[in-house]
Amino acid sequence: MPVSQAQRVLPFFNYSHFFQSQEEELVSIFKDVGRRGAFILQSDVRQFESSLAAYTGARYAIGVANGTDALIIALRAAGIGPGDEVIFSSHTYVATAASIFFAGATPVAADCMADHMLDPDSVREKITQKTRAIMPTQLNGRTCNMDALRAIADEHNLLIIEDAAQGLGSRFKGKMAGTFGIAGTISFYPAKTLGCLGDGGAILTNDDQMYAKMCLLRDHGRNEKGDIVAWGLNSRLDNLQAAFLDAQMRRFPKVVLRRREMASQYQALLGENARLTLPPAPEENTDHYDAYQNYEIEADNRDALREYLKANGIGTLIQWGGKAVHQIPQLNVKASLPVTDRIFDRCLMVPFNMSMTDDDIHYVCDHIQAFYRA
Ligand SMILES: *Cc1c(COP(=O)(O)O)cnc(C)c1O
């Protein structure tokens, strides 16, 4: 396709697309929930929790207010607090480290590998007498090598709590992100692969005791009878959002397939370009089944590429505002992480969402190729 084709406007993410593409159904859900007056912890939350548990294969799913609360609640329920250290990948959202901080523990940053996922060797180097848990981020819709992390956790008697905010639908050796440790968390922020119309989150667990504690923590410490039996927070998934999400859940397997197809298209159109490093292709390593929450490339001359794409109507994003957690001086999470540093000089997310057509992907790739030819 010639690059001279008519200019398009391709925002990095189209926030109104989800609503507009399903407006009628969403409005009817809103009316139904509203007419029932079913706003807080009603049947729609339970229904969505059971859909999510069935999809992931987790014994339990608990809807909470957002993905960050999910992490804090999981850490607190696991008994992690002051004096404890938790190892996380610095290539993650600040929320991962913040949840460790707000649980009262110390976040310890580790490096990632060429595929941007937490490096088990780096985790090993960070272990001290105080380490209690590993918190891998299932980044960009990919699940870490959980065999390697499990081996380290077992050897050192550590818990695994997954930040699977971006991981829903991805698998390692057939097992779903969020189901490997004592708990795993999901975010339903609108731009996530399963997004709602506001904030939302969930925690997955197979552990009966964790489940019971986390149910109390999300709802003021109230048990099923409404008696207060522990300290708790208010971090409930809105019943209305749960109703929207349950409708989305039915389409979700198709969403994952479409995202894998889009990744294959990017791979076919950009794979030969030596100035770029692409994410692993869908069929590259059969241990991994990726859901492609994001398509995060590494690019030579990244900032100029970004400007060039912007001038052609193509929105891009450098993840986390351009800084890994250990690179944010005010947070004082110091570490020497050469691979993460190198990635943050080059990483860029290209438009990758359900509002895009195959033609749009060609448009983006044509312009990337034109930039390097010039
Ligand atoms: C989105 C995200 C979160 C936070 O989720 P919220 O629902 O916005 O609180 C945490 N970790 C990662 C890796 C994320 O991408």
The ligand as an ORCA input file, in Angstrom:
! r2SCAN-3c Opt
* xyz 0 1
  C      -3.493     -1.191     34.993
  C      -2.458     -1.797     35.860
  C      -2.550     -1.794     37.269
  C      -3.568     -1.010     38.022
  O      -4.869     -1.286     37.739
  P      -6.010     -0.209     38.139
  O      -7.266     -0.947     37.887
  O      -5.817      0.961     37.236
  O      -5.796      0.132     39.574
  C      -1.593     -2.476     37.982
  N      -0.586     -3.115     37.381
  C      -0.447     -3.140     36.051
  C       0.677     -3.900     35.438
  C      -1.356     -2.455     35.243
  O      -1.204     -2.461     33.915
*
